[in-house]
Amino acid sequence: MSDRPREHVQGADYARVESDYLERRTLRRGAAGWLLLAGLGVSYVISGDFAGWNFGIAEGGWGGLLIATVLMGTMYLFMVLGLAEMASALPTAGAGYGFARRALGPLGGFATGTAILIEYAIAPAAIAVFIGGYVEALGLFGIANAWPVYLVCYLIFVGVHLWGVGEALRLMFAITGVAVAALVVFAIGMVPKFDPANLFDIAPTDAAGASPFLPFGFAGVLGAFVFGIWFFLAVEGVPLAAEEARDPRKDMPRGIIAAMSVLLVTGFGVLLLAPGGAGAGVMADSTDPLPEALREAYGGSTVFADIVNYVGLAGLVASFFSIIFAYSRQLFALSRAGYLPRRLSVTGRRKTPYLALIVPGSIGFALAAIVGDGDKLINIAVFGATVSYALMMVSHIVLRRREPGLERPYRTPGGTLTTGIALVLALCAVVATFMVDIAGAAVAAGILAVFLAYFWFYSRHRLVANAPEEEFALVQKAEAELN
């Protein structure tokens, strides 16, 4: 493979590569219809119902977390409607990076893709910590230190993805079905124990605006944003499967909207029933909130609690498993286009990007083992997520105004007003990450800055003109100049 003469476009240098370059970087097409895509979207997120969301009660009380979840649920719903439009118009594996690349140029595209990559590389580490917490709570294998659990998770599920995307997506769909069944069992067990008074059992502090509904005052609502997001984090990853979908222009909108609909029901159901049966105070710092809620509500271990504890692992595993898919496809797309080292996008005999699976997995395992704090890891992942959300919503607005004639098989209801509201809420969520853990958010911001420096001083001079996301954007720019 050799690069051809370079051309300078939009502040970056491009070269066309020989055909064998892209032949060695192809994914398996036609592996997923809309139902599998919807399952992928639910799978990305469903771990958020089993652990992590409850830390928001410690920030804002139940009322603060409720308000935060309503606002963040609105942000995600409106964002998903915007992404459905862009995914139907620009169906490539780059997804958010591809959308932003078309709208905001190479720097905006890389910033968006890197922010997404931070989210997807860190989120599995947080989920691995929660899986370890569930395993320890069950007393399985006599484990007192959870790092072997993290290692086994990464080895098994990265291995399944190396096996092949079709097999991985079908297995993921089955695991997600088991997790949903666990949520149904949980709801059946908690409905008889629900008492509205349990939602407000945290004593009000002396913070501004404090009340039984908002025990930590108005500021607690913003602090709870990060954990309201955890109910929906990563559903935006569905478009990353565009190049492996059967008919992405039709299947992408149906899949991502169906997934979001399911997640709204499960998220608000858990938020109401777990604290309503066990008490908000009990939930505030639990590492296995659903089984603990059942044990608290029934005064000890029960069949319901045991079922949810064992089967609930499927929910954590489903998200862990599927976000591995997401980070590999985002890294694959950025590498294929030359933003990150090109070697990372090479695919193997089974059309899976093996280094894009292994490298972030190794980093995630190290973070889980060293940090060992799911709360901190959530905040870092949410910082990357919310930065990318803001950039993607700006991209939708720019594309609507700059390219009104772009073929859009699906159009966002409400247009730019819908994505404008999502943009404002995303910016509020970015601020919230600094309120929850200023050090963690600053670390994430520093990582993003290092990536941007790498782009500015090195990779922007080595981009690949015929990578799909770049070709879309360069052709559009050439057509605009001709017109």
N, C-alpha and C positions, 0 to 999 in steps of 0.2 A: 504494500500500500504506500502510495506516495502522494503528497499534496501537490496540486496544480497551482499556477500563479495566483497570488492573493489580490483581493480587492478590499477597499476600505469603505465600509457602510455603517452609518449611525455610530461612529466612534469606535468601531471594532474592525478587525481584519479577518476576512473570510477566505478560505480556500476550498475548492471542490475536491473531493477525494475519489479514489477509484471505486468501482462498483463492489469489489470484494470487501471493502470496509463496512458497508451497510449489510452485506450478506452475512457477515460474521456478527451482526448485531440486530437480529430479527427475533421477534417474539412469536408465539404460537397463536395464529389468528383463529377466530370462530370458536373459542373455548367457552364463552359465556353468553347466555341470553339475559333478558332483563330480570328474570327471577333470581338467577345466580348473582347478578349485580346488586339486586336489592338485599339478598342474603349477605353479600360482601359488605354493604353499607352498615347493616345491623351488626354484623360480626366485628367490624372495626370498633364499635362503640359500646357493645353490650357489657363489657367489663365495668364500665362506669356505673352500671346499676348495682353491681356486686360490691364495689369498694371504691373509696376515694371521694365520692360526692359528700359523704357525711362530715368530712373535715370542714365543710362550709358552715356547718352549725356552730363550730367553735369560733368562726369569724363573725357571723351575723345572727346567730340564733336561727330557729326554724323560720321565722317570718322573713329575716334577711335573706336566707337561702331561697325561700319561695320566690321573693321578688327578683332575686338574681337569676333564678332558673327561668322565670317567665320572660325576663328581658333577653337572656342568652338563648332561650328557645326561639324567641322571635328573631334574633339575629341569625341563628342557624337556618330557620325556615326560609327567611328572605334571601339569605346567601345561597342556599340550595337551589332556589328558583332561578337565581342569576347564573349559577354554575350549570344548571340544566341547559340553559340557552347556549352558553359558551361551549359546553361539551358537545352539543349537537352540531354546532357550526365548525368547531375545530377539534375533531376527535383524534388526539394523539396521546402517546404515553406520558408526555410531559405535563398534561393537565394544567394545573395552576401556573406552572412556569411557562407553558405554551401560551396560555391566555394573556399573561402579563407581557410575554415577549412580543406578541403581536401588537399590544396596546401601548406599552411603555418602553419598548426598545430593549437592547441586550442587558443593560444594567438593571432595569426594572424586572426583567424576566429572571435574571440570575438571583436578584435579591429575594424575589418571591419563592423561587425553587429552593434556595438555601434555607429560608425560614421554614418551609414545609419539611425539608430534610431534617432540620433540628427537631421539629415536632415529632416526626416519625421515628427518628433514631432514639429519642429519649423516652417516648411513651411506652415502648415495650419494656424498658428497664423498670419503669414505675410499676407496670403490670406484673412483672416478674417478682417484684418485692411483695405485692399483694398475694400472688400465688403462694409464695413462701409463707406468708402469714396464715393462709387457709390451711396449708399442709401442716404447719406447726400446731394450729388449733386442733387439728384432727389427731395429732400425735402419731402421724404416719412415719414409719421407718426409724423412729426414735431420734428424729432430726432436731437438734437444738440450735444449729447455725444453718441458715437457709441458703447459703451460697451454692451448695451442690444442687439444690432445686433449680436455681437460676441457670446453672450450667446445663443440666439435663434439658430444660425447656428450650434453650437456644440450640443445642445439638439436635434434638428431635425435630423441631419445627422448621429450622433452617434446612435440615436434611429433607423434609417432605417437600419444601419449595424447590429444592434442587432436583427433585424427582420429576416435577412437571407441573405446569400451571393448572391444567384441567383436573388432575388428581387432587391438587392442593385446594382448589376452589370447591370441589365436591365434598371433600372431607371437612372443610371449613363450614359448609352449609349444614352438614349433619351435626357438627359440634354446636353450632348456633341454635339449631332446633332443640337440642338437649338443654341448652342454657335458657331458652324461652320457657321450656317446660318447668324448669326450676323456679322461674319467676311466677308461674301460675301456681305452683305448689305453695310458694311463699305467700302469695295473695290469699289463697284459701285459708292458710293458717292464721293470717293476721287480721282478716276482716272481723272475726268475732271479738277480737281483743282491742279493736280500735276505740280510743277515747280522745276526743278533741283536746281535753285538758292536758294530755301528755305532750302535745305540741309546744306548750308554753311553760314548761317546768324549769326553765333557766331563769334565775333571778335577774332583774334588770340591774345594770351597772349605772354609774353616774355619767356615762357618755352622753353627748348631745343627742336628744331625740330618743333616749332609751325608754323602753316600755316592755310589758310582757311579750308583745308581738316582736319588738326589735330590742332584745336585751342589751345589745352592744351598740345601739344607736344607729344613726344614719350612715356613719362611716362603715359599719359592719356589712351593709348591703354591698358596697363596692368591693370590700374584701372577700365577700362570698362569690363574686363573679367567677373567679378562677374555678371554683368547685361546681357552680352551676353549669359551666362549660363542660365539665367532665362527663355529664350525662349525654353529650352529643359530640365530643371531640373525635375527629377523624372521619366523620361521615363524608366530608368533602373529598375523601380519597377515592370515591367510586370512579371518577373520570380517569384515574390512572390506569384503569383496565381497558381504555378505549381501543387500543390496538389489538386486544385479545377478545373483544366483543364480536358478536355475530353481525349486528347492525347498529353500530354506535349512535348513529343519528336518531334512531328511534328508541333504542334500548337504554341509552344513558339517561335521558330525562325520566323515563318510567321507573328505572331502577333506583335512582337517587331520591326521587320524590317518595316512592313507596317506602324506602328505608327510613326516611325522615319521619314519615307518618307513624311507623311502628315505634320509633324511638321516643316520640312525644308521649305516646301512651305508656310505655314502660317506665320512662323517667319520672313522670308525674305520679304514676302509681306507687313507685318505690318511695318517692319523697313524702307521700301522704301516709302510707301504711307503716313503714318502719318506725319513724318517730311516734306516730299515732298509737302504735301498740306497745312500744317499749319505753318511750320517753325520749325527748330531744337530748337531754343531758347524757343519757347512756350512749347515744349514737355519736356524740361529738368527736370522740377520739378512738373509735373502734377500728381495728384492722380487718375484721370480718363482720361488717355490720348486719347483714341479713340473718345469718345463723344466730348472732348474738341477740338480735331483736326478738327472734322466736324464743330463745332460752329465757330472756328477761320477761317476755309476755306470759310464758307458761310456767315460770318459776323453776326452771331447770331444763335439762336436756330432754328433748322430745323427738318423736319420729320425724315431725316436720323439720326440726332444726338439723337432724342428722342428714335427711335427704338433701336439704338446701346446701348444707356444708359440703357434702360430697359432690353432688351434681352441680353446685354453684361453681366449682372449679372449672366446669365447662365454659361458663361465661367469661372467666378470666383468660382461659386458654384460647377461646375463640378470638378475642381481641388481640391477644399476643400474637397468635398465628397469622391473623389477617394484616396487622400493621407491618409485619415482616414483609409481606407482599408489597405494601404501599411504599416502604422506604426503598426497597430494591428497584421499583419502577421509577421513582423520582430520581434516584441516583443514576439509574440506567439512562434516562433521558438527558440529564445534565452532562453526563460523561460522553454519550454518543455525539452530542453537539459540540464537544470540546471545552465546555466550561470547567469541567473537572477532568482529571487524567483519563484519557480515552480508554485505557486498558480496563477500567472498571465496567465498561458497557459490553464487553465481549460476552456472547452467549455460547453455551455448551451444546452438546449433541441434542439435548432435550429442549432446546430453545429457552433456557433460563439463564439470566445474567448472574453467574455464580459468584463473581467477586463483589457485585453489588448486593448480594445476599450475605456474604461472609464478613466483609469488612465492617459494616455498621453493626452487625450482630456481635462481633468481638468487642466493639466499643461499648455497646449496650450492656453486655455481660459485665465488663469491667466496672461500669458506672453502678450497676445494681449491687455488685459485690462490695465496692468501696464506699459508696454513699449509703446504701441500705435504708434510705428514707423515702418512701413513696410520696409523701407530702411535698418534699423539696423537688423531686423529679417531676411531679405533676406541674409545678409552677414553671419550671424551665420549658417543659413541652408546651404549655399554654402560651408562654411568651412567643415562641416560634410560630405557633398556630395563629394567634391573633394578629401578628404582624403580617402574615401571609393573607389572612382574611381581608384586612384593610386594603392591601395591594390588589387582591383579586376583585374586590368591589370597585375600586378605582378603575380597573381594567374594563369591567363591564360597562361602566359609565362612559369611558373614553371610546370604546368600540361602538356603542350605540350612537354616539354623536359624530365620530369620525367616519364610520363605515355603515351608514344606514342601509346600504344595498347588500351587505353581506348576507348570504343565504343562511337563514335561521330556521331549521325545521321545527324548533320549539322557541317560543318567545315568552319572556318573563312577565307574568301578570303585574301590572303597575310600572313596568319598565324601570327607569333609573331612580324613580322615587323609592321603589322597593329596595334596590341595592344601596341607595343613599342612606336609608335608615340602618341597614346592616353595617354600613361603613362607620357611622357614628357610634354604634354600639360596640363595634370591634375596637375602635380607638379607646373607648372607655375601658374595655377589657385589658388592653395593653397597659394602661395606667394601673389597673388593679393588680397586675402581677408584681409591680414594685411595692405596693402596699402590703402584700402578703409576705414576700420574701425579697427584699431589695438586693441582697447578695446574689441569690439565684438568678433573678431577672438580669442583674448586671453581668453575670457570667454568660448568660445566653446572648445578651447584646454584644458582649465582647467576642464571642464565637462568630456571630454574624458579621461583625466588623472585620475579623481576620479573613473570612471567606471573601468579603467584598474587596479587600486589599489584594488577595490572590487574583481575583478577576481583573482588577484595574491594572495591576503591574505585570500580569503574566497571561492569563488565559484569554483575555479579550483580543489578543493578537494571534490566537490560534483556533478560531472557531471554524466549524464545519458547515459550509454553505448548503450542502444537500441533506443535512439532518432534517427530518420532517418539520419540526417546530420552526427551525430557521428558514427553511424553504418557503413555508406558508407566509412568513413575515416579509421575506425579501421579495417574493413575487408580488405581494400586495403593494409594497413600497414602489417597485418598478412600475406597476400599473398606475399608481397614483401620480407618479412623475410624468408618465406619458399623457395622462388625461389633463 
